[in-house]
């Protein structure tokens, strides 16, 4: 089994969100990198399944319209 090379990304968070992220990583015995990867994977899976709840309401409405459905 081969492992594909992972690509780095940059995410900019405000201080309060960053602190909460680090606390959650520690609480769940994950590195910040591992937690971020899992959260991104989960979020992408939800978006692919049509769950737009995490998006801003206006953005979700625009996206639904562009896909031919009403929000």
Secondary structure, DSSP 8 states (H G I E B T S, - for coil): --------------HHHHHHHHHHHHHTT--HHHHHHHHHHHHHHHHHTT--TTS-HHHHHHHHHHTT---
